[in-house]
Amino acid sequence: MFKGKQYSKASAAACVIVAAAALAVTLAPTAQAAAPTDAQISAALKRHGDGTWTQADVNLIRSIPSLAAVVQDVTRPEEVTTNSATFTADGQAVSPANGEPLSVEELAKIMPGDGAELSVPGEVVTTAPEADVDPAGGGISPMITGGKWKMTHITHTHRSYSGAIIFAYHTYAQFNYGGGKVRAWGQRYDDFTDDDVVAQVKVTPKRLVDTKSGTPANSGSSMMKREVDLCVLKYGCYATLHPWAKVKVYGTGKTAIGGSGV
């Protein structure tokens, strides 16, 4: 009886060892999954470009640090910033919010950079004057007769899965307002920047759209649009985007924005 118990315990222990070894062999391939193939990566990038991506595609790209740094994060909400300055009669840039003079650093965030391209008069399409009024109400007193100049800078930033900037699309629109009217458009520009230089971005030289509405009017709109290809070394270009930005301005000096990265 005693010997029988010893034998049973030894047999049980051996069975446990054998089962554990078998389990380890079974789990080994799962715990150490094979790296994605070039074909799988190319397919995931293609789906990123045509908008049919899945969470599995996102996970695949994120699992490869070198790709996560250069592929646009399709899950990230649109990132848009606006900076504006109003100019006094003597040309000083001031804050539209409180009228305080802007510092050199603040003004640098508003005025076009060295790479910005000025609107080409012969390529601009002038649309009909607009009659919309500022939905916030009349902010301009009938007694004001002098116009003011204002520059608005809109930035649409596109980031990779690692958070690096793939590119930023900038548009600049200067306008004159007063007496409740948008009196005239000044200089208008657009620009691309890539401070981190992490990915290949091919920019189409010619603007696809460059429009401004007629003045004087209660309100006005300025819009520019470009085309860019997003590319990755080895896998080529995987997406074509059409970034655009539109600024809506009112005779009160108020602005509203719109735009997209696709």
C-alpha positions in Angstrom: 0.0 0.0 0.0 2.7 2.4 1.0 4.8 1.6 -2.1 1.7 2.1 -4.2 1.2 5.6 -2.9 4.8 6.4 -3.6 4.5 5.2 -7.2 1.3 7.2 -7.7 2.9 10.4 -6.5 5.9 9.9 -8.8 3.7 9.1 -11.7 1.6 12.2 -11.1 4.7 14.4 -10.9 6.0 13.0 -14.1 2.7 13.7 -15.8 2.7 17.3 -14.6 6.2 17.8 -16.0 5.3 16.3 -19.4 2.1 18.4 -19.6 4.0 21.6 -18.7 6.6 20.8 -21.4 3.9 20.2 -24.0 2.2 23.5 -23.0 5.4 25.4 -23.3 5.9 24.0 -26.8 2.3 24.9 -27.7 2.6 28.5 -26.4 6.0 29.3 -27.8 4.9 30.3 -31.3 2.1 32.5 -29.9 4.4 34.3 -27.4 6.9 35.0 -30.0 4.8 36.1 -33.0 6.5 36.4 -36.4 7.4 39.9 -37.6 5.0 41.5 -40.2 6.0 40.8 -43.8 6.6 43.6 -46.3 3.4 42.5 -48.0 1.5 42.9 -44.8 3.0 46.3 -44.1 2.3 47.5 -47.7 -1.3 46.4 -47.4 -1.7 48.2 -44.0 -0.2 51.4 -45.5 -2.5 51.2 -48.5 -5.5 50.9 -46.2 -4.2 53.9 -44.3 -4.2 55.9 -47.6 -7.6 54.9 -48.9 -9.5 55.2 -45.6 -10.3 51.5 -45.1 -7.8 50.9 -42.2 -8.7 48.7 -39.3 -7.5 48.6 -35.7 -5.3 45.7 -36.7 -3.5 47.9 -39.3 -3.0 50.6 -36.6 -1.6 48.1 -34.2 0.8 46.7 -36.9 2.2 50.2 -37.7 2.5 51.1 -34.0 4.4 47.9 -33.4 7.3 49.0 -35.7 8.9 52.1 -34.2 10.6 53.2 -37.4 7.2 53.2 -39.1 5.3 54.7 -36.2 7.6 57.7 -36.5 6.7 58.5 -40.1 3.2 57.3 -40.8 0.3 59.6 -40.2 -1.8 58.8 -37.1 -5.3 58.3 -38.6 -6.8 58.0 -35.2 -5.7 61.4 -34.0 -8.3 64.2 -34.0 -7.8 67.1 -36.3 -5.3 69.6 -34.9 -6.0 73.2 -35.8 -4.6 76.4 -34.3 -5.3 80.1 -35.1 -3.3 83.2 -34.4 -4.3 86.7 -35.3 -3.1 90.3 -35.0 -4.8 93.6 -35.6 -2.8 96.5 -36.9 -3.2 100.1 -35.7 -3.2 103.1 -37.9 0.6 103.4 -37.4 1.2 99.8 -38.3 1.7 98.4 -34.8 0.5 94.8 -34.3 -1.8 94.4 -31.3 -3.9 91.6 -29.8 -7.4 91.5 -31.2 -8.6 90.4 -27.7 -7.2 93.3 -25.6 -5.5 95.8 -27.9 -2.1 95.2 -26.2 1.1 95.3 -28.4 2.4 91.9 -29.5 5.9 90.8 -28.7 8.3 89.8 -31.5 7.8 86.2 -30.6 4.0 86.5 -30.7 4.1 88.3 -34.0 6.4 85.6 -35.5 3.5 83.1 -34.9 1.2 85.2 -37.0 3.2 86.6 -39.9 4.2 84.4 -42.9 7.5 82.7 -42.7 10.3 82.8 -45.3 8.9 79.8 -47.2 5.3 81.1 -47.5 4.1 81.6 -51.1 2.1 84.7 -51.9 -1.2 84.4 -53.7 -0.7 84.9 -57.5 -3.2 87.5 -58.8 -3.8 85.8 -62.1 -4.6 82.5 -60.4 -7.2 83.9 -57.9 -10.9 83.2 -58.4 -13.0 86.0 -57.0 -16.4 84.7 -55.8 -19.6 86.8 -55.2 -19.7 89.2 -52.3 -21.2 87.7 -49.1 -24.0 89.2 -47.1 -23.6 87.1 -43.9 -23.4 89.2 -40.7 -21.4 88.3 -37.5 -23.7 85.9 -35.6 -22.5 87.4 -32.3 -24.2 90.7 -33.2 -23.1 94.2 -34.2 -19.7 94.8 -32.7 -18.9 97.8 -34.9 -20.3 101.2 -34.0 -21.7 103.3 -36.9 -19.4 106.1 -35.6 -16.2 104.2 -36.6 -15.1 105.4 -40.0 -11.5 104.2 -40.2 -10.7 100.7 -41.3 -8.3 98.3 -39.6 -6.1 95.6 -41.0 -6.0 92.1 -39.5 -3.8 89.1 -40.3 -5.1 85.6 -39.5 -2.8 82.5 -39.6 -4.4 79.1 -39.6 -2.3 75.9 -39.0 -3.4 72.3 -39.7 -0.8 70.0 -38.1 -0.5 66.3 -39.1 1.4 64.0 -36.7 2.7 60.5 -36.9 1.9 57.7 -34.4 4.9 58.7 -32.4 3.7 62.3 -32.1 6.2 63.7 -34.5 5.1 66.4 -37.0 4.8 64.9 -40.5 3.8 68.3 -41.9 1.9 71.4 -41.1 -0.2 73.3 -43.6 -0.4 77.1 -43.0 -2.7 79.7 -44.6 -2.5 83.5 -44.0 -5.2 85.9 -44.9 -5.0 89.7 -44.3 -8.1 91.8 -44.6 -9.4 95.3 -43.9 -12.6 95.9 -42.0 -14.5 98.9 -40.6 -18.0 100.3 -40.4 -19.5 96.8 -40.3 -17.9 95.9 -43.7 -15.1 93.8 -44.9 -13.5 96.5 -47.1 -10.7 94.7 -48.8 -8.3 91.7 -48.9 -4.6 92.2 -48.3 -1.9 89.7 -48.8 -2.8 86.0 -48.7 -0.3 83.1 -48.5 0.0 79.4 -47.8 3.0 77.3 -46.7 4.2 73.9 -45.6 6.6 73.2 -42.8 8.1 70.1 -41.3 10.1 71.0 -38.3 10.9 67.4 -37.3 11.8 66.2 -40.9 10.6 62.7 -40.1 8.8 61.6 -43.3 8.8 62.2 -47.0 6.2 64.7 -48.1 5.8 65.5 -51.8 4.0 68.8 -52.3 2.3 69.6 -55.6 3.8 72.9 -56.8 0.6 74.5 -58.0 -2.3 75.4 -55.7 -5.5 73.5 -56.5 -7.7 76.2 -55.2 -7.2 80.0 -54.4 -10.4 82.0 -53.9 -11.5 85.1 -52.2 -14.9 86.7 -52.1 -15.7 90.2 -53.5 -15.5 93.3 -51.3 -16.8 95.5 -49.8 -19.4 93.2 -48.1 -20.7 92.3 -44.7 -18.4 89.2 -44.7 -15.9 87.5 -46.8 -14.1 84.1 -47.3 -10.6 83.2 -48.4 -9.6 79.7 -49.3 -6.5 77.8 -50.4 -6.0 74.1 -51.2 -2.9 72.0 -52.1 -2.1 68.4 -52.8 0.6 66.3 -50.9 1.7 62.7 -51.1 2.8 61.0 -47.9 5.6 58.5 -48.5 7.8 56.0 -46.6 11.2 54.9 -47.7 11.1 51.3 -49.0 7.3 51.2 -49.3 6.8 54.3 -51.4 3.9 56.8 -51.3 0.9 55.4 -49.4 -1.5 58.4 -49.2 -2.5 61.5 -51.1 -4.0 64.3 -49.0 -5.6 67.6 -50.1 -5.1 70.0 -47.2 -7.2 73.1 -47.4 -8.0 76.0 -45.1 -10.8 78.6 -45.3 -11.1 81.7 -43.2 -14.4 83.5 -42.9 -14.2 87.1 -41.9 -16.8 89.7 -40.8 -17.1 93.4 -40.8 -16.7 93.3 -37.1 -13.2 91.9 -37.4 -14.3 88.5 -36.2 -13.0 85.4 -38.0 -14.1 81.8 -38.3 -12.1 78.9 -39.7 -12.6 75.6 -41.6 -10.3 73.1 -43.2 -9.2 69.5 -43.6 -6.2 67.3 -44.2 -7.8 65.1 -46.7 
